[in-house]
Every structure is written in C-alpha cells, then in structure tokens.
C-alpha cells in the first residue's frame, strides 16, 4: 500500500516538473534587473522589455523625451552582459560606411582590405537613430534582418548574440528623418518611455546627490556571458505554446488588418514577433509555457510601430495603443 502511495506521489511530482530548466535563467535575469536598478530608478517596464528582446533575439526601438534614461539604460544592460559593445551617435552627416566599414587600399600588398565598422559588435546602441538621412538608416536593413553584411561581394556574418537598441526623440522633428515602415518592422519592440512620478523623481535626485561616481556604469557588474545568453535564447525557443494560443496570436494580428481605424495593419512578421516575445515573457516568470497574459503583455510593444492609425482618427487623438487595447478586449481569450 505504501509503495503504491509513494509511486502515485512520484507520478504527480513528475507530472508537474517543468520541461525546461528555467531557474538559472530567471535568477540571472533578476540579477541583471538588480544591477540596472543600482542606477536606474523606475522604468521597470522598459528594463523588462529589453530583457525580453535579449532573450527573443530581437532588436528594440526606445522612444521618449530627452532625459528619461533611454541611452543610459541600454548602456547599463550592455554592461551586464560580457560581450562586445559599440555606441553609434547618428548625425545628419553620418555615412553608411561610418557604420558598416569601408575598403581601404593597402600599399604593401597592393590590395583593398575591408576595415570593419562599429556595427561589428554583439551589442549595438544607436543613439538618436532618426537624426541620420534615409541612406544611412537603410545601411541597417540587411544587418538587422539577416545578421550579415555584404561588402564588395563578400558576406560577413555577425557574431552571436547580436542586438541593436536604438533611441529616438518623439517631440523634436527639426533635423530628423522619419524611419520608414520597412525599418520599423525590423524592430521586435517599440518601447515608449514616459516621465517618472513624484516619488521616483525624488529618489533619482537623492541617489544622484549621494552617488560620487563619475561614471554611473562603474556600479554595474557583468552577470552573464555570451555563451550563457545563447543557451538562454535556445531555452526560450523551446518554450511550449498551445495550438489555441497560436490561433490567438493570429487573430490579434489579422484583426489589425480588418480594423476600420487603421490605415495599415500588421504583417505576418508581427505574428512571429508576438510569438517570440510571449515566450520571453514566460521565461522571465520562470515558466516553460506561454499564457494569454504573456501574449497580451507583449502585444503593445510588438504592434504599436507596425500599424498606422488613419489620418482622420489620428486627428481625433486616437492612438495605436488605444486601438490595440480595443482589439485585445474584443478577441475571446482561449482557455
């Protein structure tokens, strides 16, 4: 009788054992949050989405007014991962060769040699991406989508992991160049960053007053290696998604194409991005399966830059986020 009870208990325990080892992943992601939190007050949503993008193998566009720690947060995240880091300041006179690299004639061997540009790093921070003209922005198309660069007929593959984080200011339009839809679609997330509240603002001032470090990033330590990150990304890819949730993702995306308030709906790439992002949010919560809440949480950052509100509705003040919220409310959540 005791053996039967023991066997039954073991079967129950085995039944609820996670398919994937999520503990180390979650612990290290929480450690990364803690390191960034040494410097950044608030902005938990931005940090959470950056980590999700890191696990999803996707790029991020951060939009917010100057002074809300967009660039600093991205730099601190790069500091917690033991990989190569490059920061590129986009300016109106920046050329594609300043990003990708250029071929230089070597007098010694009478041959052209390719000198790699700053994009040849694992973590790329592009500050004020909309400050450079279209030809410079277009230089990122191939490397962001295919993680490779073709120069003089030779293909150069990026080292993994490879992540592009770009920032832009939504208020100032003079001297800026709007990102084309094809460029926006290559970003997994568009994160909107707002102002801190009174309590957070007070804490920011207090911490700045008490902090004597010249470089705030000196307080942040490396937490994970490139090898660990690649392993975590492999785990995230294998997270379970039930068939009804795959249909739920498809319904959300298709609904954007049928919405009367939208001039442009989301493409199938948005569905794939939503799938990848929802897996990452599940992993951040130490789950090896996706829930509808993970999908809903990822929907705003995945879709807001992939849809266009019709001009009439935009003049009325309707935003992409409000339409996404309406779509999520109208679609039945799978059980």
Secondary structure, DSSP 8 states (H G I E B T S, - for coil): -HHHHHHHHHHHHHHTS-SS--HHHHHHHHHHHHHHHTT--S-HHHHHHHHHHHHHT--EEEEE-TTSSHHHHHHHHHHHEES-EEEEE--TT--HHHHHEEEEEETTTTEEEEEE-TTSSSEEEEESGGGS-HHHHGGGHHHHHHSEEEETTEEEE--SS-EEEEEE-SS--TT-----HHHHTT-SEEEEE----HHHHHHHHHHHHH---SSGGGG----EEHHHHHHHHHHHHT-B--HHHHHHHHHHHHHHHH-TTEEE---HHHHHHHHHHHHHHHHHTT-SB--HHHHHHHHHHHHTTT-EE-HHHHHTT--HHHHHHHHHHHS----
